[in-house]
Amino acid sequence: MKFEDVVGQAHIINHLQTSAKQGRIAHAQLFSGKSGSGVLPMALAYARFILCGENHENTNSHKAFDKLAHPDLHFVFPVNANNTVKSTHPTSDLFLKEWRQFIFENPYGNLFNWYQHIEIDNKQGNISVHEAQEIYKKMFLKSYEGGYKVMIIWMADRMSSQTSNKLLKLIEEPPEDSVFILITENKDQIMQTIYSRCQLLEFPPLSVNTIANGLQKDLHQSSEEALQIAYKAQGNYQIALRYKNDNENELQFEQWFITWIRSAFKAKGNKAVVNELIQWSETIAANNRETLKQFLNYCIEFFRQALLTNYQSESLVYLTPKTNNFQLQKFAPFIHGNNILPIFEALEDAQYHIERNGNAKIILTDLSFKLTRFLHVKEQ
């Protein structure tokens, strides 16, 4: 991954290149940006620039980096045991093969995509205190090529408090020529003592034109098709790629959503259907936390698309449900200015509590009962 491979963020590229050329490389940097804004690709390009220089010569160093196997490049990311790695204290090194494959296939992927890739089922990944011990060992090794050592910690907000405390001294006073690049989508969830010792670099969402240009370059899309997808992506290049590749998860989410709203419509005053909602909540709650968060995001966007359809903003509507006998145009009149804010608030509250390990069955059941009321609110 080189700087020219990163989609957009030209001002950040310029800042990183300029500071590196001037020898002003902060030893601890926090790259913060939402999924799809290019934070991981930028971190990789920056690490390549630091370790291999700005030229693109076909040296052993460049070849090693391009395989993500450079001896002075290290990675840490959330993991958990799966059917292959059965360790009680799994660390990133046990998943390096999968991690490299993940980056090559999906450099703009998010945590949900990563958990799917390593098939950890309903478990949550984390960066444990055992990982911190490995980080110490690696960063105190002598640089293989005599220059910098770079440690990229992806989704650093997944570090436990024990891990953060153990790394605090190392990040504050690292070995000579060591660079830590911490990546997060939620900078507020980074322990404050870690946060305060890092140089913060924030990544804005990508513009429509930037995404469209990226799709034309990377996937050879026509300008018209690329622009259409870019409007749907909402600043997220991963979403743009997902629309192009017709992501299977979206179809599953659509089926869950339509089953849910159909039951919610019928549930008012109907005890049998109320039981269906409770059963639906139990079924969906069996999924892992990241899947639930992704699904609730999908629900928010589906309701937004219904609202836009209801108010005849066709130019902003891109959603085309694939489920038989379901038409967005017939559903749209039930989503209006008198109930959309309560619906959004209920979904965001559910996300908040699921993120904090609330009981998913109770959260989704409560959300379902609220939705039953909201869908029957009349537009004034």
BALUM-476243 format. One record per residue (C-alpha): residue in one letter; z, y, x. Coordinates in steps of 0.5 Angstrom, whole numbers, plus 500, padded with zeros to 3 digits. Layout:
<A, <Z, Y, X>>;
...
***
This chain:
<M, <500, 500, 500>>;
<K, <498, 507, 503>>;
<F, <499, 514, 500>>;
<E, <492, 514, 498>>;
<D, <493, 508, 494>>;
<V, <499, 511, 490>>;
<V, <496, 514, 483>>;
<G, <498, 522, 483>>;
<Q, <504, 525, 485>>;
<A, <500, 529, 491>>;
<H, <506, 534, 492>>;
<I, <511, 528, 493>>;
<I, <506, 525, 498>>;
<N, <505, 532, 502>>;
<H, <512, 533, 502>>;
<L, <514, 526, 505>>;
<Q, <508, 526, 510>>;
<T, <510, 533, 512>>;
<S, <517, 532, 513>>;
<A, <515, 525, 517>>;
<K, <511, 528, 522>>;
<Q, <516, 534, 523>>;
<G, <521, 528, 525>>;
<R, <525, 530, 519>>;
<I, <526, 523, 516>>;
<A, <533, 523, 512>>;
<H, <537, 517, 513>>;
<A, <538, 516, 506>>;
<Q, <534, 518, 500>>;
<L, <534, 516, 493>>;
<F, <527, 516, 489>>;
<S, <528, 517, 482>>;
<G, <523, 516, 476>>;
<K, <522, 513, 470>>;
<S, <518, 506, 470>>;
<G, <510, 507, 471>>;
<S, <511, 514, 475>>;
<G, <510, 510, 482>>;
<V, <516, 510, 485>>;
<L, <516, 503, 488>>;
<P, <508, 504, 491>>;
<M, <511, 511, 494>>;
<A, <517, 508, 497>>;
<L, <512, 502, 500>>;
<A, <507, 508, 502>>;
<Y, <512, 512, 506>>;
<A, <515, 506, 509>>;
<R, <508, 504, 512>>;
<F, <507, 511, 514>>;
<I, <514, 511, 518>>;
<L, <513, 504, 521>>;
<C, <506, 504, 522>>;
<G, <504, 511, 523>>;
<E, <499, 515, 519>>;
<N, <492, 512, 522>>;
<H, <490, 506, 519>>;
<E, <488, 502, 525>>;
<N, <487, 494, 524>>;
<T, <493, 493, 529>>;
<N, <498, 487, 528>>;
<S, <503, 492, 525>>;
<H, <499, 494, 520>>;
<K, <497, 487, 518>>;
<A, <504, 485, 518>>;
<F, <506, 491, 513>>;
<D, <500, 489, 509>>;
<K, <503, 482, 507>>;
<L, <510, 486, 506>>;
<A, <512, 482, 512>>;
<H, <513, 487, 517>>;
<P, <519, 485, 521>>;
<D, <523, 492, 521>>;
<L, <521, 492, 513>>;
<H, <527, 490, 509>>;
<F, <528, 489, 501>>;
<V, <533, 488, 496>>;
<F, <533, 488, 489>>;
<P, <536, 485, 483>>;
<V, <536, 477, 483>>;
<N, <540, 471, 479>>;
<A, <540, 464, 480>>;
<N, <534, 460, 476>>;
<N, <531, 453, 476>>;
<T, <529, 454, 483>>;
<V, <534, 458, 486>>;
<K, <541, 455, 484>>;
<S, <545, 458, 489>>;
<T, <552, 461, 486>>;
<H, <551, 467, 490>>;
<P, <543, 468, 490>>;
<T, <541, 474, 495>>;
<S, <534, 477, 495>>;
<D, <532, 473, 501>>;
<L, <531, 467, 497>>;
<F, <526, 471, 493>>;
<L, <522, 474, 498>>;
<K, <516, 470, 496>>;
<E, <516, 472, 489>>;
<W, <518, 479, 491>>;
<R, <511, 480, 495>>;
<Q, <507, 476, 490>>;
<F, <510, 481, 484>>;
<I, <508, 487, 488>>;
<F, <501, 485, 490>>;
<E, <500, 483, 482>>;
<N, <504, 489, 479>>;
<P, <506, 494, 484>>;
<Y, <508, 499, 478>>;
<G, <512, 493, 474>>;
<N, <519, 494, 471>>;
<L, <525, 491, 471>>;
<F, <523, 487, 465>>;
<N, <517, 484, 468>>;
<W, <521, 482, 475>>;
<Y, <526, 478, 471>>;
<Q, <520, 475, 467>>;
<H, <517, 473, 474>>;
<I, <523, 470, 477>>;
<E, <524, 466, 470>>;
<I, <532, 468, 470>>;
<D, <532, 466, 462>>;
<N, <537, 470, 459>>;
<K, <541, 472, 465>>;
<Q, <541, 479, 468>>;
<G, <540, 480, 475>>;
<N, <544, 484, 480>>;
<I, <545, 486, 487>>;
<S, <552, 483, 489>>;
<V, <557, 484, 494>>;
<H, <554, 478, 498>>;
<E, <547, 482, 498>>;
<A, <551, 488, 502>>;
<Q, <553, 483, 507>>;
<E, <546, 481, 509>>;
<I, <544, 489, 509>>;
<Y, <549, 490, 514>>;
<K, <546, 484, 518>>;
<K, <539, 487, 518>>;
<M, <541, 494, 519>>;
<F, <545, 493, 525>>;
<L, <539, 488, 528>>;
<K, <535, 492, 534>>;
<S, <528, 494, 531>>;
<Y, <523, 489, 533>>;
<E, <518, 494, 535>>;
<G, <523, 499, 538>>;
<G, <522, 505, 532>>;
<Y, <525, 505, 525>>;
<K, <528, 500, 521>>;
<V, <527, 501, 513>>;
<M, <531, 498, 508>>;
<I, <528, 499, 501>>;
<I, <533, 498, 495>>;
<W, <529, 497, 489>>;
<M, <533, 498, 482>>;
<A, <539, 501, 486>>;
<D, <543, 502, 480>>;
<R, <544, 495, 479>>;
<M, <549, 495, 485>>;
<S, <556, 493, 483>>;
<S, <561, 497, 484>>;
<Q, <564, 492, 490>>;
<T, <557, 493, 493>>;
<S, <556, 500, 493>>;
<N, <563, 501, 496>>;
<K, <561, 496, 501>>;
<L, <555, 500, 503>>;
<L, <558, 507, 503>>;
<K, <560, 507, 510>>;
<L, <553, 504, 512>>;
<I, <549, 509, 508>>;
<E, <553, 515, 511>>;
<E, <553, 513, 518>>;
<P, <547, 508, 519>>;
<P, <545, 505, 525>>;
<E, <540, 510, 529>>;
<D, <533, 510, 527>>;
<S, <535, 507, 520>>;
<V, <532, 509, 513>>;
<F, <535, 507, 507>>;
<I, <530, 508, 501>>;
<L, <534, 507, 494>>;
<I, <530, 507, 488>>;
<T, <532, 508, 481>>;
<E, <530, 509, 474>>;
<N, <537, 512, 472>>;
<K, <540, 516, 477>>;
<D, <546, 518, 473>>;
<Q, <548, 510, 474>>;
<I, <548, 511, 481>>;
<M, <555, 511, 484>>;
<Q, <557, 518, 485>>;
<T, <559, 517, 492>>;
<I, <553, 514, 494>>;
<Y, <549, 519, 490>>;
<S, <552, 525, 494>>;
<R, <550, 522, 501>>;
<C, <542, 521, 499>>;
<Q, <537, 526, 499>>;
<L, <534, 526, 492>>;
<L, <527, 526, 490>>;
<E, <525, 526, 483>>;
<F, <518, 523, 480>>;
<P, <515, 526, 474>>;
<P, <511, 522, 469>>;
<L, <504, 522, 471>>;
<S, <499, 527, 467>>;
<V, <494, 524, 462>>;
<N, <488, 526, 467>>;
<T, <492, 523, 473>>;
<I, <492, 516, 469>>;
<A, <485, 516, 467>>;
<N, <483, 518, 474>>;
<G, <487, 512, 477>>;
<L, <484, 507, 471>>;
<Q, <477, 509, 473>>;
<K, <478, 508, 481>>;
<D, <483, 502, 480>>;
<L, <479, 498, 474>>;
<H, <473, 502, 474>>;
<Q, <474, 504, 467>>;
<S, <469, 509, 464>>;
<S, <471, 516, 463>>;
<E, <472, 515, 456>>;
<E, <476, 509, 455>>;
<A, <480, 511, 461>>;
<L, <482, 517, 458>>;
<Q, <483, 514, 451>>;
<I, <488, 509, 455>>;
<A, <491, 515, 459>>;
<Y, <493, 518, 452>>;
<K, <497, 512, 450>>;
<A, <501, 511, 456>>;
<Q, <505, 517, 456>>;
<G, <506, 518, 463>>;
<N, <507, 511, 465>>;
<Y, <501, 507, 469>>;
<Q, <504, 501, 468>>;
<I, <503, 502, 460>>;
<A, <496, 504, 462>>;
<L, <495, 497, 465>>;
<R, <498, 494, 460>>;
<Y, <494, 496, 455>>;
<K, <488, 494, 459>>;
<N, <491, 487, 460>>;
<D, <493, 486, 453>>;
<N, <500, 484, 455>>;
<E, <502, 478, 451>>;
<N, <510, 481, 450>>;
<E, <507, 486, 446>>;
<L, <504, 481, 441>>;
<Q, <511, 478, 441>>;
<F, <515, 484, 440>>;
<E, <510, 486, 434>>;
<Q, <511, 480, 430>>;
<W, <519, 481, 431>>;
<F, <518, 488, 429>>;
<I, <514, 486, 423>>;
<T, <518, 481, 421>>;
<W, <524, 485, 421>>;
<I, <522, 491, 417>>;
<R, <519, 486, 412>>;
<S, <526, 483, 411>>;
<A, <529, 490, 411>>;
<F, <525, 493, 405>>;
<K, <527, 487, 401>>;
<A, <534, 487, 403>>;
<K, <536, 492, 399>>;
<G, <541, 489, 393>>;
<N, <538, 482, 395>>;
<K, <543, 478, 398>>;
<A, <539, 472, 400>>;
<V, <534, 477, 404>>;
<V, <541, 480, 407>>;
<N, <542, 473, 410>>;
<E, <535, 473, 413>>;
<L, <536, 480, 417>>;
<I, <543, 477, 420>>;
<Q, <539, 470, 422>>;
<W, <533, 475, 425>>;
<S, <539, 479, 429>>;
<E, <542, 472, 431>>;
<T, <535, 470, 434>>;
<I, <533, 476, 437>>;
<A, <540, 477, 440>>;
<A, <539, 471, 444>>;
<N, <534, 474, 449>>;
<N, <536, 478, 455>>;
<R, <538, 485, 455>>;
<E, <532, 487, 459>>;
<T, <528, 484, 453>>;
<L, <532, 487, 448>>;
<K, <531, 494, 451>>;
<Q, <524, 493, 452>>;
<F, <523, 491, 444>>;
<L, <527, 497, 442>>;
<N, <523, 502, 446>>;
<Y, <517, 498, 442>>;
<C, <520, 499, 436>>;
<I, <521, 507, 437>>;
<E, <514, 507, 439>>;
<F, <512, 504, 433>>;
<F, <516, 508, 428>>;
<R, <513, 514, 432>>;
<Q, <506, 512, 431>>;
<A, <507, 511, 423>>;
<L, <510, 518, 423>>;
<L, <503, 520, 426>>;
<T, <499, 516, 421>>;
<N, <503, 519, 415>>;
<Y, <502, 526, 417>>;
<Q, <494, 525, 419>>;
<S, <495, 526, 426>>;
<E, <489, 521, 428>>;
<S, <487, 523, 434>>;
<L, <494, 521, 437>>;
<V, <495, 514, 434>>;
<Y, <493, 508, 438>>;
<L, <497, 503, 435>>;
<T, <493, 497, 432>>;
<P, <497, 492, 429>>;
<K, <494, 485, 430>>;
<T, <499, 481, 425>>;
<N, <495, 479, 419>>;
<N, <496, 482, 412>>;
<F, <499, 488, 416>>;
<Q, <496, 495, 416>>;
<L, <499, 501, 419>>;
<Q, <496, 506, 414>>;
<K, <500, 502, 408>>;
<F, <507, 502, 412>>;
<A, <506, 509, 415>>;
<P, <508, 513, 408>>;
<F, <515, 510, 409>>;
<I, <516, 514, 415>>;
<H, <517, 521, 414>>;
<G, <521, 527, 416>>;
<N, <527, 525, 412>>;
<N, <528, 519, 415>>;
<I, <525, 519, 422>>;
<L, <531, 522, 426>>;
<P, <536, 517, 423>>;
<I, <532, 511, 425>>;
<F, <531, 514, 432>>;
<E, <538, 515, 433>>;
<A, <540, 508, 430>>;
<L, <535, 505, 435>>;
<E, <537, 509, 441>>;
<D, <545, 508, 440>>;
<A, <543, 500, 440>>;
<Q, <540, 501, 446>>;
<Y, <546, 505, 449>>;
<H, <551, 499, 447>>;
<I, <546, 494, 449>>;
<E, <545, 497, 456>>;
<R, <553, 497, 456>>;
<N, <554, 489, 455>>;
<G, <555, 490, 447>>;
<N, <555, 484, 443>>;
<A, <547, 484, 441>>;
<K, <548, 480, 435>>;
<I, <553, 485, 432>>;
<I, <549, 491, 435>>;
<L, <542, 488, 432>>;
<T, <546, 486, 425>>;
<D, <548, 493, 424>>;
<L, <542, 496, 426>>;
<S, <538, 492, 421>>;
<F, <543, 494, 415>>;
<K, <542, 502, 417>>;
<L, <534, 500, 417>>;
<T, <535, 498, 410>>;
<R, <538, 504, 408>>;
<F, <533, 509, 412>>;
<L, <527, 505, 409>>;
<H, <529, 507, 402>>;
<V, <530, 514, 403>>;
<K, <525, 518, 399>>;
<E, <521, 524, 403>>;
<Q, <523, 531, 400>>;
***
